[in-house]
Amino acid sequence: MHRYRILVVEDDHAIRNGLTDALTVSGYDVLPVKDGYDALNVIHAEDYDLALLDVVLPGASGFDLLRLIREDRATVPILMLTAKGAEADKVRGLKLGADDYVVKPFSLLEVLARIEAVLRRSPERPRTLDRAGLPEGYLDFPSRSLVLGEERIVLTTKEFDLARHLAANAGRIITREEILTRVWKMDPRLVETRSIDTTIARLREKMGKRNAAVIRTLRGQGYVWEETA
């Protein structure tokens, strides 16, 4: 059975240790980090299933870390720890892509309950990939390019970000709302855009007819990146 690994970034020694102990006893693996400086070195280098971020940290703030995590771990759940009465922090965190928040002072039982609830709502975990195979060639993530034989085609930022998100969640239906939220970084409730369709069309054209079939459109539902051998 998979043991979820929780990243905990909290500069208060007592709170960090309390969270670490409670999560460990509850069956989670924990990656504790003491401040924003150290967090910058681990958020992309380590694997984790959920991040618990204090807003106010030495070095990079919780909001800074939230943005960085969302850049390439679009569906990893993130909970923010905010100070009592800091309503603006809650709103800002949610707009930046946080899944939930916990107000200090908090009970450990409340934190555990919120973590369990978020994990239940977000059962799919994106894979960390260096490349995604295609029937003819592959997508190379470090160089943000499409490799077709001897040809290397550089993708635009949106084309690459969309392809990476779909490939990292291969086999799962990705809704337009998720694309707007995770890739376009926009609130789907406040905007309507056809740029998703345009970007998909350009991406398929660059991939070529056989490779383009990897991205399947499900009318009224979204898109699926089909697994390839």
N, C-alpha and C positions, 0 to 999 in steps of 0.2 A: 504493500500500500504506500502511495506517495505521501511523504511528510512535507508539508508546506514549509518553506523557508521564509522568515519574516526579516526584512531589513528595518532596524530600529535606529533612527538618528535622533539623539537626545543628549544635550550637553549637561543636564543635571544628573550627577552620578547616582543619586538615590533613586530617581525616577527611572533612569536607564536600567539599573540593576533590578528594580522591582518588576519592570516590564519583561526583562529577559527571564527572570525566574518564573514569573507567572506563565509566560508563553511556553517555556520549556516544560513545565509541569503539565501544561495542557496538550502536549504532544507536538509542538512546533519546533523546528530548528530555527535558531536566532542568529542574525548577523548584527551585533551591536556596534554602533559607531558613535564616537563622543562629540563630534562637531562637524561643521560644514567643510572644514579643510580636509579632514580625512574622508568625508563622504564623497568628495569630488574624485577621489582615487578608487572608489569601490563601486559606484553606482553603475558604471558600464563594464567593469571588470568581473563582477560577481553575479551569480545567478540568484534570483529570489522571486517569490511568488506574490509578495505584497510588501509595500513600503509604508512605514509609519514615521512621519516626519514632523519634528517640532518646527514651528514657524520661525521663532527667534533663535538663531544659532551663531556662534562665532564663525567667521568666514562666510561661506555661502549660506544664504537664508534657506528656509524650507521652500519658499516660492522658487528660488533659483534652482534647487534640486528637483522640484516638481517639473519645471520646464525641461530640464536636461533628461530626466527619466522618460518624459513623454516623447522626446525626439525619436527614440528607437525602441521603446518598450510600451507601445501604445495602449495595450490592454492590461498591463500590470496594475492591479488595484492600488490606490494610494489614499491613505488616511492622514489628515493633518491634525496636529496637536496645537490648539489655540488657547490664548489666555481668556479668562472669563470676561465677558463684555466686549470682546474684540469682534464685533459683528462684521466690520469691514474685512477682517482677515478671512472669515468664513466665506463671504461672498466672493472675494478675490480668489481663494483657493478653488472653489467650485467652478468658477469661470475658467480657471487655468487647467482644469481637468481632474481635480481631486474627486474621489468617489464618496468621501464622507469626512467628517471631522469629529474630534473629541475635545471637549472644553475642560481646561484645567481649573481647579483640581478635579480629578476624575477618580472613579473606582476602577480597580483592575478588572472587575467583573463586567463593567460597562465596555471597556476596551475589548475584552475577549468577545463579548456579544457582537460588537460592531464589526470586528474582524471576521467572525464566522458568517455574519449576514452578508458582508461584501464578497467573501469568497463563494458563497452560495449563488450570489447574483452574477458572478464572473467566473464560471467554471472553466472557460477556455483559456489556455495559456499560450501566447505566441511563442514560436521557436526563435532562438537566436541563430541566425544563419550568416555564413560568409558568401554563399551563393545559392541560387535556386535553379535546379536543372530544368531544361526545356527539351522538347523532342529534337530540336536542332539548336544546340548551343546552350547558353546559361546566362542568368543575371548575376553579375559580379558586384556584390554589395560594397566592398571596400573602395572600388573605383567608381561606383555609382554608374555602371555602364552595362550594356547588353553585348555579349560576345557571341558572334555568329561566325563560326569557322575562324578565318584569319581577320575578320572585320570586328572592330570594337566601336560600338555606337554609344555615345554619351547621351544620357537621358536628361531631360529638364528636371528641376527639383521636384515638381509635382508628380511627374511621370514616375520618377524613381521612388519617391515616398509612397505613392499609391501601390506600385508594384511590390515594394518591400512589405507593406502592411498585408496585402493579399497573400503573398507567398508565405509570410511568417504564420499565417492563420489558414494554411491550405486545408481544403476540405470543409471549411466552415462558411456559412452564408454571412457575408459582410454587407450590412444594410447601408443605404445612402446616408442615414443619420450617423452611423458609426464613422463613415468616411469623413463626413463634414466635421465631426467632433475630433477624431483622432488624427486625421491627415491634414485637413484644411484648417484645423484649429478654430472652428466657427461653431456657434450655437445653432443647431438645426431648427430650433424653434423660432429663430429670429431672421432666418435667411433662406431663400430659395435660389439654387444655382444650377445651371446646366453645364457648368465647367467640368463636373465629374464625367459626364457623357463625352465631352470633347476630349478630355485627358485620356479616357479609356480608348477612344477611337484612335488617337495619335499613338498611344502605346501599342495597340494591336497592329497598326500599320508598320511601326518600326520593328516589331517582333517577327513579322512575316506571317503568311496565311496559316502554316502548320502550327507554329508556336502560339498564334493568337487564340487558338481553340482552347488553350490552357485557362484563359479567363472566360468563364461561362456566365452569361446574363440570365438571371431568374426574374422574369417580369413581375413587378410588384413586390419583390423581396430584396434583391440586391445582386451581388456578384460572388462567385466562388472561384478560387484558384484550384484547379484540378491537380491532384498529385500526378507526377510523372515518374516513370521507372528510372 
